[in-house]
Amino acid sequence: MLKAGEDAPDFTLMTHHGKPLSLSSLRGKKVLLWFYPQAGTPGCTAEGCSLRDNFNYYEENNIAVLGVSFDPIEDNAAFAAKHAFPFILLSDTAREVGLAYGACDSPKAAYAERISYVIDEQGKIMRLYPQVDTRVHAAEVLADLLSE
């Protein structure tokens, strides 16, 4: 797993809109990068809906929200549409980003671990959340960032 102060590995993944997005394109913003096991499952839905419900606060504080799973684009698109997610979901079907960020330990991993990172405006890891409570994670990250 990465540690605070380290450079966040750059990547380019396909969004649930079918377009590529690079982490480096978000420089100048903080980024909440949250890994989730599988689109549509109860825990992932709870976490996604909590982020959706707090999304205005993230936007007001110049924080981009990116969800990453090993699901195909179509599954992420259906998940985002069903729950009206205003943030981007990324498909890491090759597990390359999951491996780089410690969300899995094998390119054959079935699911990503439920972990999150906050990346600062210069592309460095600010915070790591190796244990995530899906119901309160969105508020926890905001509280941590706003208390700094």
C-alpha positions in Angstrom: 0.0 0.0 0.0 1.1 3.5 -0.7 1.9 5.9 2.2 1.2 9.6 2.8 3.8 11.8 1.0 4.5 9.3 -1.8 3.7 10.2 -5.4 0.3 8.8 -6.5 1.0 6.5 -9.5 -0.5 8.1 -12.6 -2.9 6.1 -14.7 -5.4 6.3 -17.5 -8.6 4.3 -17.3 -11.9 4.2 -19.1 -14.8 6.1 -17.4 -18.3 4.7 -17.2 -19.0 7.2 -20.0 -16.6 5.2 -22.2 -13.9 8.0 -22.3 -10.3 7.8 -21.0 -9.4 9.7 -17.9 -5.9 10.2 -16.5 -5.2 11.0 -12.9 -2.7 13.7 -14.0 -5.5 15.6 -15.8 -6.9 16.4 -12.3 -3.8 18.2 -11.0 -4.9 21.3 -9.2 -7.7 19.4 -7.4 -7.7 17.0 -4.5 -8.9 13.6 -5.5 -10.7 11.0 -3.5 -9.8 7.7 -5.2 -12.0 5.0 -3.7 -11.8 1.3 -4.7 -14.9 -0.8 -4.4 -15.3 -4.6 -4.9 -18.2 -4.8 -7.3 -20.9 -2.5 -8.8 -24.3 -3.1 -7.5 -23.5 -5.0 -4.3 -25.0 -3.7 -1.0 -21.8 -2.3 0.5 -20.7 -0.7 -2.7 -24.1 0.8 -3.2 -24.1 2.2 0.4 -20.7 3.8 -0.1 -21.6 5.2 -3.5 -24.9 6.6 -2.3 -23.1 8.2 0.7 -20.6 9.8 -1.7 -23.5 10.9 -4.0 -25.4 12.4 -1.0 -22.3 14.4 0.1 -21.0 15.2 -3.4 -21.9 18.9 -3.2 -19.5 19.3 -0.3 -16.8 17.6 -2.3 -17.4 19.9 -5.3 -17.5 23.0 -3.0 -14.1 22.1 -1.7 -12.5 21.3 -5.1 -12.3 17.5 -4.5 -12.8 15.2 -7.4 -14.3 11.8 -6.6 -13.2 8.8 -8.6 -14.5 5.2 -8.0 -12.4 2.3 -9.2 -13.5 -1.3 -9.6 -12.5 -4.3 -11.8 -16.0 -4.2 -13.4 -16.4 -3.6 -17.1 -17.5 -0.2 -18.3 -21.1 -1.4 -18.9 -21.5 -2.6 -15.3 -20.2 0.7 -14.0 -22.4 2.7 -16.3 -25.5 0.8 -15.1 -24.5 1.2 -11.5 -23.9 5.0 -12.0 -27.2 5.4 -13.8 -29.3 3.4 -11.4 -28.1 5.5 -8.4 -27.6 8.8 -10.2 -24.0 9.1 -9.2 -22.6 12.5 -10.2 -19.0 11.3 -10.0 -16.9 9.2 -12.3 -16.5 5.4 -12.0 -13.4 3.8 -13.6 -13.0 0.3 -15.0 -9.7 -1.3 -14.1 -10.3 -4.6 -15.8 -6.5 -5.3 -16.1 -6.1 -4.7 -12.3 -3.0 -2.5 -13.0 -4.3 0.4 -10.9 -5.5 -1.9 -8.2 -2.0 -3.5 -8.0 -0.3 -0.1 -8.0 -2.4 1.2 -5.2 -2.6 -2.0 -3.1 -6.2 -2.7 -3.8 -5.3 -6.2 -4.9 -2.2 -8.4 -4.8 -2.7 -10.3 -8.0 -3.7 -9.5 -11.6 -6.2 -12.4 -11.2 -7.9 -10.9 -8.2 -11.7 -11.2 -8.5 -12.4 -8.0 -6.6 -10.7 -4.8 -5.4 -10.2 -4.3 -1.7 -12.3 -1.6 -0.2 -9.7 1.1 0.3 -9.4 4.8 -0.4 -6.8 7.5 -1.0 -6.9 11.2 -0.9 -4.4 12.7 -3.4 -3.4 16.3 -3.1 -3.3 19.0 -5.9 0.3 18.1 -6.8 -0.4 14.4 -7.1 0.9 13.2 -3.7 -0.9 10.8 -1.4 -2.3 12.8 1.5 -4.3 10.1 3.3 -4.9 6.4 3.1 -8.1 4.7 4.4 -7.2 1.0 4.5 -10.4 0.2 6.4 -13.6 1.7 5.1 -17.0 1.8 6.8 -19.3 2.2 3.7 -22.0 4.1 5.6 -19.8 6.9 7.0 -16.7 7.0 4.7 -17.9 10.0 2.6 -18.5 12.1 5.7 -15.3 10.8 7.4 -13.1 11.9 4.5 -14.7 15.4 4.3 -14.3 15.9 8.1 -10.6 14.9 7.9 -9.9 17.2 5.0 -11.8 20.2 6.4 -10.1 19.9 9.8 -6.6 20.4 8.2 
